[in-house]
Amino acid sequence: MASTYKEPTAVLKRLFLPPKDPSLTLSSDYQWLVITQEPPLPTIEQLAKPEEKLAGIRFDPALFTPSRLDYATSLVLQHMATGEQQSIELPSNSEGIRYIRFHPSKPYFVFTCKVKDETLLELYKCELTIDDRNGKQKQWVVEKVSLEDERRMNFVYGCAYQFTSDGEKLLVKVIPENWPVEPPKEPVSTGPAIQMVAKDARKAPGRTYQDLLKNEYDEAKLKHFLSTELLCITTSTLDVKLIQQSKGGCLIRSLQSSPCGKFVLVQLTTEFSYSVPMSRFGKDVQIWSLEEEKSSSSGDQKEVAAVVEVASLPVDDEIPLSYDACSRHPRSFHFHPCHDHTVVYVQALDGGESLAEPFEEGGDRDAMYAQPLDATTMTLGPPTKFVGLEWRYSDLDFCESGLGIIEEYRWKDRMERKWILETDGTKRLLWQRSWEDRYTAPGEPLTRRGARGRYFIVQPSPTSIYLQGSGASALGDRPFLDRLDFGEGEGNEEERGGTKTTRLWRCAAPLEGELDVTKEVDGVVPAERKDVYEGMVCLLPSDNDTIMISREGKTTPRNYFLTKLSDKSEVQVTDFQHPQPDLLGITKELVQYKRDDGVELTANLYLPANYDGTPRPTLFWAYPREFKDANAAGQVKGSKHRFVSAHWASPIHWAAKGWAIMDDFSLPVIGEGESQPNDTFIEQIVSGSTAAVNYVTERGVCDPDRCAVGGHSYGSFMTAHLLSHTGLFAAGIGRSGAFNRTLTPMSFQSEDRSIWEAQDVYITMSPLMHVKKYSLQERVGKLLLIHGEADENSGTYPMQSERYFAALKAFGIESRLVILPHERHSYRARESILHMAWEQEEWLKSLDP
């Protein structure tokens, strides 16, 4: 049926249109804070602008940017130590700015300005200078950066510019010279689109990707929009020159400056595919010299643009489905941050197979290699293995001393290991643990921008690092900063001694609850306790004693503070105000209860302002999560002291209408040992939702005859199952979900078995297969389905909701399908958000207080 956009009642309209939180960016020296503000929501006209959908990416063909970008309309610089602010006047023709990038070592940044009423982006720099009028006062000054012949920048596949590590140059991707304004015209036909599997080919299972290339015309368009040349701008003079290696245009996938600033590691797309997105297309990896050399040929001098081939890799479409399988080709190419120009990469030694598969060729499944570049002869040395791993490589960070911390993981039991990687290549185990166990998580190494603009793990001493973490506990999350001392020791790995952890800072302890003093600063109960949530932002390099933290309370929005670790003194940095006063008075509680099998569960319970103690209609909102450990599944997550706010996807708005809300109520799906979580998915989510309804009903806050359930994406999938297998809910809201798992046959969510390995699981987990059972429930809850017309998320095509609605209609189940024009998996337009709110309000009206 035809319809027009509707708007909800006044209170919901205000709640669904709050101002956006300001965006904060720290300068490279951590002395300045950039504060920008974007408008709340775009209009549907902005979303309706043409966009291309090619090779798994969506972009604006007129601007050569990702489509649907927001642009900040204000720019303020604030000095961290003094609090002094300078509001920067944007160019007079500006519609807004974005893509702020700081110089690696100077008070200097660049940004992009969208020209008002034009499909044009301009580049500007903003630099801290001495005011000529008094010779002392410093001012930030904006200056336009003119590109060669007013060349247009290309942001289609990442930010168009970056500084070299030494800060002397700014590299800018631009549309090639004399490039056609329009892409090739679409032919009547390019002929059949053909794909094939060769005889004796390797298995190549493919996940459910969207927006893939379909034919030669798509290939031609992709080449048109992705082709770029690279300009090199001298930051001190703004002189511009073309990087000769890019002349004529090439498909640059990524760029990384060498630590010395004289070379760039380039990844170029070379081979297309119709079955995987661009991130897995064939590529060449090369090193380009940014310094042209003179050479002579037949007596004539000419400029030579040096190119060193690192690797040439085919389309990567043969990765097994398992989450610890990987490419069989070299991967993760980057420059070693501690060397001038050494390339490091990872190579699977087991063919990239799942770690569950046997491997007989030795202990290491992955290895890292280094190849130094000889800058004189422009040749790469032979690859040298510098570390091997028994599990799958995950990450590697370095300290400026050359010490590294390397991480590996194993999927089947959710285990991770972190190692200290010595400069001689030997490694020493820091910890081995399950990443599902949040209570014992030791944190992650703290990194900070250091020498030559690179990020390094911060070391307070040669044998220690800092760790920061979320600090999960039975009282909720309480983030922390630790110092980890690991010593040097001598002898083999077992003889080198243990580690010592010292807690330097932790989020304030809540007023109520028993504390574990071993996890508090100085091992003592804090003298002052308060109900707030604090988060660690960064450790300032000036003294390694000042940290920037965020702080918020249930009724106090997040603001930022500078805190001294030594004397606990504090300076407030920001003073943002409450964006949604209609939520004032709503109470929030982190509640705990148990499933019938004893698994601990939690939820955020919101009650309306001036709640009178009577049972209320209750909205349950969730997103199921898989676990391999029942104890980890029952751990408390989040904090009840976080600021109560409601973004567009949140159910909290309904508390302002008198409802009780059980938000993010736990629905763990557990499969311990050899069992897989999804083998009993339905039984477990039914048990979890029954426990949630029983808990709030027994507390007297929920009217069990007026319960509704909802969710987005996998939460929508969950909603359909709960209405099919229980009579707990009178209504459901399912947004952007998938209801037929046979349409995602090569795995989904955390399920890494294909439909041919677990056919019964795929069928049983498809709500479409249970519509008849849904229609026979003692109480048949009505279901509202909402889906974005342009949903790009893997597996949640709009067809999923359309086919499911057709099945509901076939069985006469009260339901409604709403397709939002131009919207993706997450909704953006003002009109769409308000209409979504109206639909949900109307759908739940019969249950209102």
N, C-alpha and C positions, 0 to 999 in steps of 0.2 A: 504494500500500500504506500502511496505517496505521503510524504510528511514534510514538515518544516522544522527548523531547529526550535527547541523549547528551552525555557530557563526554569530552574527550581525556585523555591520560595526564597525570600530575601536573605534569611540567615545562612542558608546553604550557598547562595550565590556569593555572599561575602567570603565564606570559608573556602570556596573553591577558586577564588580569585585573589589570593594573598600576594603581596609583593615578594619577588624573589629575594633570597638571601644574597647579600653582596658577595662577590668573588674576591678572594685574597690571593696575592702573589708576592712572595718574598724575593728581594733582590739577591744576587749571587753572594754578596758580602753580609747578608742578613741584617743590614742596617735600615733598609727601607721596605715599606709595605705598600703595595699597589692595591687600591680598592676600586673595583669597578661594579657598576650596577646595570643589570639588564631589565628590560620591560617584562611584565609577568608572563603573558601568553601571546603567541602570534595569532593572527586571524586566519580564518579558513582560506581567504584569498591568498595568503602567503604560502600555505601548504599546497594550494592547488597549482602553484607554478610548475612548469614542466620539469621533470627530472628523468635522468637516464638510469636504467637498471641493468648493469653489465658486470659479469664476472664476480658477482657477490657484493658489489659496491653500488651505492646510489649517490648521484651527484647532480649538481645544477649545471646544465650544459651552457648556460649563458655566462655564469660567473667563474666556471672551472673550480668549484668548491664542492665539498659535501653539501647535499641539499638540506634545507631547513635549518640553517645556522641562525643563532641568536647573536646580536651585536650589542655591546655595552654602550650606553648613552652617557655615561659619566666616568671620569678618571681622576682619582685623587691619590697623591703620593703622601705618605705619612712617615716621618722619621721615628724609628722604633724607640730610641732612647729618650727623646724630648717630647714626642707626641705632636710636634709641629706638622701641620698639613699644608699642602699646596694643591689647589684644585687646578687641573690642567684644562685649558680651553681647547676643545677639539676643533679640527679644521672647520671652517664655515660651511663647507659643502658636505659635511659628514652626516651619514645616517647612523653611524655607530662603528665601534672598533672591536677587534678580537685578535687572537694569536700574538699575545705579548710574549716576547722572548728576551731574556736578559743577557747582556755581555758576560762572559765567564768571570771577569775580574774587576770590571769598572762599573760605576753608577751610570748605566747606559742601557737602554732597551729599545727594541723596535716593535712596531705593531702595524696591523693592517687596518685601513679605514675604508668602509663601504661608502662610495660616493652616492649622495642622495639622488634618487630617481634615475640612476644609471646602473647598468650591469658592469660596474668597474670597481676594482679594488686598488688602492694606492698604498705605498709603503712609506712609513714615517719612522724617524728615530726620535728618542727623547733622552736628553743627556743633562746631567747635573753640571752646571757651570757657575763660575764666579760672576756675581752681578757687577757690571762695569761701573755702576753708579757709586758704589762704596768700596768695591774691591774686596769685600769680606762675605757679604751675604750670598748664600748659594741659592740658585734657582734652577728648576727643571725647564729646559727649553726644547720645544718641538720643532723639527725640521723635516720637510719632505725629502725623501730619497728618490732621486730621478733614476729610473732604469734606462738602459740603453735604448734609444728610440722609443721611449715610453712603452717598453715591452710589458705584456700582461703576465702576471704571476699564475702559476698552476698549483692549486691546492687539492686536486682531485684525489690524490692518494697520499695524504699527509700534508703537514705544514710545508709551505713553499720555501721556507728559509731556515737557516741555522748558522750560528757562529762556528768558526773553526775553534779548535781547543785553545789556541793561543790568543784568540780574540782579535787577531789582525785582519780577518776577512769575514765577510758575510756571504754565504752561498745561497743563491736564489734560483729556484726552478721557474722558468718562464716558457711561454708558448714559443715554439720555434719561429725564427724569422721567416716572413712571407708565408706563414701558414694559412691555409684556407679558413675563411671565417666560419663556414658551415661544414658539418660533417658530410661524408659522401651521401648522395641521394639513394634512398632505398630502391633497389631494382624490383621489378615485378616478381622475379624469382632468382635466387642464386643457385638453383638446382637442389637436388636432394641433400639434406644434412645427414652425413654418414658418420657413425662411430663403429668401432669394431674391436673385438678381442682376438689377438693373434693366437695361433696354435701354441700350446705349452706356455702361455702367459702366466705370470704370477697372479695370485688372487688379488683383487682390487675392490674390496667392499667400500661403498660410498655412502656417507651419511646423507640426510635429506637437506640439501642446500637449496637456497632460493636465488633467483636472478642470475642463473648461469648463462654463459654464451650458448647460442642456439645454432648459429650458422655463420657463413663467411661475412655476411653484412654486419653482424654483431662484432666480429673481429675487426673489421675495417673501422667501425665507430670507436671501438675501444682504443685502437691505435691513434685515431684522430685526437681523442680527448686526453690520453695519457702521455703522448709524446711531449718531451720537454728538452729545452737546452738549459745549461747551467751557467749562470752569471756569477762572477766573483767581484765583490765590492770591497774595496779597502776601507776599513771602518774609520780611519783617521781622516781621510780625504774625500771619501765617497766616490772615488774613481771606480769605473766599471769596466770589466773586460769579460769576454766570453771564454769559458773553459772549452778548449778546442776539442777535447774528447767527446763533447756532447753536440758538436756542430751538426746541424741537420735534423736533430731530434733523436731521442732514444727513450725507452720505456723505463725510467728510473723507479725502482721499487723502494729503495732505501739508500740513505747516505749516512756515513759516519766519519767524522774527522779523526785523523790520527792524533795522538797526544802531542806530537811536535807541531801540528798544524800545517804541515807541508804536503800531506797526502789525504785522500779521501777513499774510504772503502765503499764501493758502489755495487748495488745488486740491480741487475737489469733483467726485465722480463724478456724471454726469448721464445718460449713455446707456449701456445694456448691449449686450453682443454675445455670440453663441453660437460665435464662431469665433476669438476672441483672448482672452487673459487680462485681468484687471482693469487691469493697468498700461497697457493700450491702449484702455480704455473712453473714451467721450466725457467731457469734463470742462469745468467752468468754472474759470477762474483769477480770483481776486478779492483785493482788499486790504481787510482789516477793520481798523477803528480799535479800539484797546483802551481808548480814552477816550470815554465816552459824553458827548454834548453835549445841552444843554438847547435845546428849541425850543418855540414856542408855536403853538397852533392853537385859534382861537376863544377866545383868552384863557387857555387852560389850558396849563401847562407840562408837558412830557413828555420822557422820555429818548429820544434818537435814536441808533441804532446805525448808524454809517456803513459803507457798502459801496461799493467802487469796482470796477467790472467791468474786468478786464484783457483777458480773451479767453474766447471760448466755442468749444470745439473738438469736432468729431464723433469717432466711433469711428475709431481709427487702424489700419485693417485693409488698407491699400493700399500698404504698404511693399514695394518690390521685394526679391528674395531676396539680392542682393549685399550683402556686409558693409560696403560704404561707401555703400549706399543709406540713406535715412532718411525720416522723415515729411515730407510736403509742407506740413505745418502748422507754425506757430511751436512751438518746443520749448525745453527747458532754461530754464524761468523761474526766476529767483532775484533777490534783492536785491543790488545792488552793495555790496560790503562797505565801501567807502570813503565812501559817501554815506549820508545819513540815511535816505532812503526813495526810492531810484531802482530801478526794475525793469529788468533786462536779460534778453534772450532771444535765441535763434538762429532764423534762418529760412532754409530752403533756397531759393535763387534759381533752381534748375534743376528744381524739382518733386520733389526728393528722389531722382532717378534715380541708378543706379550711375555712378561716375566714368568707367567705361569707355564710357558712352554719350556721343555728341557733344553739345556744348552751344554754341549759336551766339550767345547773347545777351550775351556779355561774359566777362571773365576770372573773376569771382567765382562760385563755386558755393554758398557759404554766407556769411551776413553776421550780425553781431551788432548788436542795436538796444538803445537805452536810452530809458526813459520815466520822467521825474521826476514824483513826486507833489507836487502843491501841497497841503500839509497844512492850509492855511487854507480853501480852497474844496473840498477833497477831490475834486480832478479830476486826471486824468493828462494830462501834456503829450503832444504828438505824438511818435511813435517816431522816433528819430534814429539812423541807421546810424553806428556808430563804428569798425567794422573789417570788412573783407571778406577772404574766404579762397578760394583757388583749389581747395583740396581740401576734405575734410569735417571740420567742427569736431569736436574731441575733448575739450578741456579749457581752462579759463582760471582762473588763480590770480593774486591781486594781492598787492603789497607794501603796507604801510601808507602809503607815500608816494604811492600811486596808480598806480605802475608795474605793468604786468601781464606775465605770461608766458602766451601763448596757443599751443595746439597744434592741428595739423591732420594728417590722415593720408590715405593712398591704399592701398587693399587689394591691387590687382592685383600690385604689386611690393613690398608690405609696407614702404612708405616713410612717414616722419613728418617733420614740420617743427616747430620751436619758434621763436617770435618774441618779441622784446621789444616790448611794446605801450606806447608812450609815453602820457602823460596827454593829449596832443593828438590821439590816435588814429592817429598814424603808427606803423609797425611796422618792426622791424629784425631780420633773420634771425640767429638764434643758431646753428642747425644744421639740416641736412637729411641724413637717414640712413635706412638700413634697420633696423627694430627687431629683425630676426632676428640682426643682427651684435652679439652680446653683448660681444665683446672690445673694441669701440670705443665702447660705450655711455657717454656722458658723465655719466649720473646724472639724477636728478630734483631740481627745486628743493625745498629743505628748508622745510617749513612748520611754524608753531608758533602756538599760541593767543595772540592779541594783543589789541588794543583792542576793547572791547565784546564780548568773547567770540568774536570771529571768528578764523578761521585765515588767516594771512598768510604769504607767502614772507618768510623772514628776510633782512634786508639788513645786513651789517656796515658798509656805507657806501652813499651814494646811488647809486653806480655799480657795485655788486657784489651778488652773492647767494651762498648756499651751495648746493652740489649733493651729494647722497648717492646712492650706487649700489652694485650687487652686486659690482662689480670682477671680472668674469669674466676668466680668463686661462688659459694653457696649464697652469698649476699648480693650477687650480681657482678657485673664487670667493674673492675677498678684498675684502670691502666697504670703502668709503672715504668720506671727507668732504673735499670740495674747496671752495675759494673761487674763484668765477668773477668776474673784473673785466672789465667790458665798456666802460668809459669813456663819454664823452659824444660828443666829436668834433663836427665841424660839416660842413655840406654834405649831399650826398645819401647814400643808403644805402651805396653803394660807398666813399665817402670818409670814413666815420665811424671807420675804424680797426677793428682786430681785437679779439680777446679774449685774456685771459691767465688761465690756470688754475694755482692753487697748491694742492698737496696738503697738507692739514692733519693727516689721520689715515688710517691704513690697517690693516686686519687684519694681525696678526703674520705675517711671512714664514715659510714652512715651512723645516725644516732642510735639505731637499734641493731642488735645482732652481735653474736660472739665472734671475736677476731682471732685469727691465727697470728700470734705476735712474731713468729719466725718470718712472716711475709710483710711485716711492717718496717718502716725506716728505723734504723738503729735497734730493731728487735724489740720495740716497746709499743704499748698501746698509745696511739696519738692523744695528745693532751686535748686537742679540739676535734670534735666530730660534727659533721653537718651533712644534711641530705642534699648533696649535689653530685653531678657527674663531671669529672675533669678528664681531659684527654691530652696526651703528649703531642706537641706539634713539632718542635725542633730544639736542638741544643745549640745555642749561639757560639760561634767560634772565637769570639773576643776573649773569653775567659774559661770556657767549659764549665762555667758555674751558673750561667743564666739559661733558663729554659723558657720557651714559649708554650703556654698551655691554653686550652679552651676550657670554659666552665659554663655550665648551664644547670638550671633547676627545673622542677615541674612547671613553674609559672614564669621562669626567667630564661629568655632566649640565650643562645650561645654567644659568648663574648670571649675576648682573648686578653691574656695577661702575661707579663714577664715576671718570673719568679726566680729568686736566688736560692740555689740548693744549700748554700752555707748558712745563711741567716734567715731564710724564709721570707725575706722582704719581697714586696710585690708592687708592680706598677700596672694599672689597667691600660690596655692598648686601644680597645674598641668599646663602644657603648651603643650597640644595636637594640632597638626597641621591639616590643611584642608585636608580631605581624598579624595576629589573629585574636583580638580581644574577645571575640565571641566564645573562645574556648576557656576563658578564665573561669575558674570555679569547678571545672571538670576535674575529677580526682582520678589518679592513676595508681594502680597497685600491681606488683609482680606477685602472682599467686602460684601456689604449688599444690599438686594433687597427684594421684596415682592411677595408672591404667589397671585393669583387672588382673594383669599378670605381674604387677608390682613395679613396672617401669615408671620412674618419676617423670612428671610432666609439668610444664609451666605455661603461663599465659600472661599477657598484659590486660588487666581488667580496668576498664574505664567506666565510671559512673557519672551521670549528669550532675550539673551544678544544683545545689540545694536538694540533693537526693533525699527522699523521705522514708526510705527503708522498705518500700513496697516492691513486689515483683514487677519487673519491666520487660517489655519485648527486648530480645537480645540478639545481636548480630555477631555471629562467629566468623572469623576471617583467618585463613591459614594458607600455608604452603608446605606440603609434605617434604621431608628430608630423609635420605637414606643413611643408615649407620651399619657398621660391622660390630659395634660394641654396645651392649645394652646400657652399661654404666655411663658411657659417654653420651648416649642418647638422652639420658635423664638429667644431664647437667643443666644448671640455670644458665640462660643466655640473656644478654642485654642488661639493662639497668632500669629500675623503676624510677630513677631520679632524672632521666632524660627529659628534656623540654617537651611538653605536650603541644604538638603542632600537627597539622593535617595537610599533606600534599594531595594531589589530585587522585592518587590511587588508594588512599587510606580510607578505612571505614570509620575513623574517629569522628568525622563530621556528625554522624548520627547520635553521638552523645549529646550534642547541642539540641537535638530534637527529643531528648528524654529517654533515649535507648541506653541499655547497658551494652558494652562492647567487649567481647573476648577476642582481642587482636593477637595475631601470631600465636594462637594456641598450638601447643606441640602436637605434631603428628609424625613422630619418628617411625620409620619403616626399617626394621632391624633384621639382619641376616647374619648370625654369628657362625664362625667356623666355615664349613663347606656350604652352608645354606646361603642363598642370595636374598637380599631384602625383598625384591619384588615377587618372590615365590608366595608370599602371604600378604601382599599389599592391601587387598580389600579388607581382610580380617583385622589388620593392624590399624588402618585409618578409622574403621568402624569402632573399634575398641577405644581409640584415642578420643574420637568425637563424643562417644557415649560418656566417657569419663568427664569430659569438659562440661557437657550439658548437666550431668548429675551434680557436679561440683557447684555450679552457680545456682542450680535449682535448690539444693540443700542449704545453701547460704541465704536463700530467700531473696536474691536479687533478680532472678530470672523467672519469667512466666513460661513454663515449658510448652504451653499451647501457642506461644508467639515467638518461636525461634526461627531465625533465618541464617543461612550459611552462604559464604561467598569466597571468591578468590580470583586471582589474575593468573593467566598462563597455566602453570601446573596446578595452581590453586583452583582454577576453573575446572580442570580435569577431575580434581578431588571432589569438587562440589557435585558434579554429575554422579560420581560414584556414591556419595553419601545420600543423595536423593534416591538412588536406585536400590540401595541396600539397607536403608533405615527409614523409619517414619519419624525421625527426630525433628525434622524441619518443615515448617509450613511454606517456606519460600527459599529460593536459591538465586544467586547472581553469579554467572560465569562469564568472565571477560577473556577474550583472546585465547581460548583453550584448544586442546586437541582431544578428540573423542574416539578416534579410530586408530589404534596403534599399528594396524597393518599398513597404514600409509606412511609409517616411519619404520620400515622393516630392518634398517641397519643400525639399530640402537636408538635410545632416547634417554633424556635426562641422565641419570647415573647408571642406567642399564647398558652394559657393554656386550651383551649377547645379541645375536641377530635373531630374527623371527624363526629361522630354520634350526637354531640351537635351542630356542625356548618358545616353541609355537603356542603351547598352552598358556604361557604367561602373557604373551601378546594378545591372545584372544580374550582371556579373562580380564586383562587390564583395559580393555576397550569398552567404555561406557555404552557405545553404540550397540554392543552385543547384549546389553542388559535392559534395554528399553521396555521390553515386555514385563520383566520383573518390576521395573520402576512403576509401570502402570497398575501393578497389583498390590502395591504397598497399602498398609492399613490407612495411612495418611499420605496422599500423593502431593508432595510439595510442588508448587508451580516454579518454573525456571525461566529466568530472564537471561538471554544470551546476547552479548555485545562483542563485536569484532571489528577491528580496523580493516577497511577495504584493501589497504596496501601493506598488510602485515608482512614484514620481512624476516621474522624469526623462523629459524630452522624447525620445521615440523608443524607450525601452527598456521597453515594456509587458511584463509577465510572459508575455503571449502569445508574444513573440519566442522565449523559451526553450522554451515548451510546443510550439510548432510545429516548432522545430528538433529537439527531442528525438523528436517523432513521426517525423521524417524519418530520424534515426539508427536508430530502432527498425525502421523499414521496411527498412533495409539491413543489419540485424543487427550494427550497430557497438556494441561494449561501451560502455555509457554509463549515467549515472544522473542523474535530475533531482530536485532538492531545492527545494521552495518553502517559504520561511520565513514563517510566519504573521505578519501585522501589520508586516512590515519594508518599508522603503522602498528607495531606491537604495543608500543606505549603511545598514549594519545597526547596531542600537543595543542591543537587549536582551541581558542577560547570558546567558540561555538560548540565544538565537540565535547569539551569537558563539561560545560553547563548542560548540554543535552544529556550526556551520560548521567549527570547528577539528577536531572529531572526524571529520566527513566527509572533510576533506582528509587527515587523518592515515591514515584507513583506505584512502583511494584511493591513497595513495603508499606504503603499507606494503610492497607487493611489491618496491619499489625500495630499501627502507631498507638502510643499511650492515649 
